[in-house]
């Protein structure tokens, strides 16, 4: 997996194609560094091209029929062994992840654990009934449904969850009998390569999983339009999702999209304000705000607006920002310097729009932070729903507080964006709880909790511009990567 001639040089990682570690045919590579310390080079990776993609698709196409013929329980056993290997290397993988994308060790350990749990959960699906039996309307006839693999699945994953998202797409795709070509984000390719290594060690046949690193603009379009790829599963921005859906639509290729969000927490006048503040701080500044489910808006009743805003500002200012590997760090860096620039541009937008900057609003650049991509936890108040900072996904430690004076207004504001991924409400009124469950336009609804923190046995996905109706995880996980086949069996009486 590594080509480094000496330990003094950064590791060089190869593509995983057909069960072998291979360099890109072009010979080109790219380098990635720790976003907390640019001098810490985490790896050199293959800058793959369409020629490498052709090899990966060919390997997947060749091996998929034999894999589909493997009994589902046996496929599940491989995932179960993978879970054990992940557990054995949990601390090593967490440390690599923190170095690769910056979030603190507590969060990366949690992500490895999620991956372990997903492997175990999907492994168990190998022994569940794959279809159902149904009565026929006619005599001497039996009806049933079966699940049929799609063939070759292309998976494109983001940088913010570099192990768990590749896993929760790849594991059910494999269990369903598909072969996979995985293209991880160029900012965080290492953990996907590690995942391939562990699956191989667990007994996954060569060619069933192939991993390519390189530019999304080249590989993403090529993968989405490849005639031998039967499905694309993408987690990314809504802009990229629209592009992939357009490409897939030309060939009627199945496309599952998990996209952006502009997630809101509603804080009503009867809420436990202190608890709401701690939950919102976790949702907004955990993973440095770089989650599709991060709390980006807080819709607060005017009766508790000042108390809530003052306490949230105090919580933000108390956060220790720094290297995620250092004990005591509460919030790590953004994934790269480009993200710092993008988040700061929204601070300027907020000021221009007339919102009130409560705290933060600037990159951290003094001696302690000069080598990394750090930004202050940022809060704007007096934000109106039509402002860009209340409508557009920012993907950083950035919160907009919007005042409201009633439940009806809160729901109107919560539903006013193009997105519909995750929304939470804080209230002690059970009547409002059940109304909110009905009224909120989001795929994930939380009551008295943060907008983050999904559980693997529940479906995950959004409404409106946050996706195209597909769901990951939960009972639908394997179904997403397979076709339903209806079977009709007639057994008329023998005429002798």
Secondary structure, DSSP 8 states (H G I E B T S, - for coil): -B--SSTTS--BB-EEETTEEE--TT--EEEEEETTEEEEEEEEEE---HHHHHHHHHHHHHHHHHHHHS-HHHHHHHHHHHHHHHHHTHHHHHHHHHHHH---HHHHHHHHHHHHHHHHHHHHHTTS-SS-EE--SSTTEEEEEEEEE-SEEEEE--STTTTHHHHHHHHHHHHTT-EEEEE--TTS-HHHHHHHHHHHHTT--TTSEEEE-S-HHHHHHHHHT-TT--EEEEES-HHHHHHHHHHHHHTT-EEEEE----EEEEE-TTS-HHHHHHHHHHHHHGGGG-STT-EEEEEEETTTHHHHHHHHHHHHHH--BS-TTSTT--B---SSHHHHHHHHHHHHHHHHHT-EEEE--SB--STTTTTS--B--EEEES--TTSGGGTS---SSEEEEEEESSHHHHHHHHT-SSEESEEEEE-S-HHHHHHHHHH--SSEEEESS-S----TTS-B--EETTBSS--BSGGGTTGGGEEEEEEEEE------
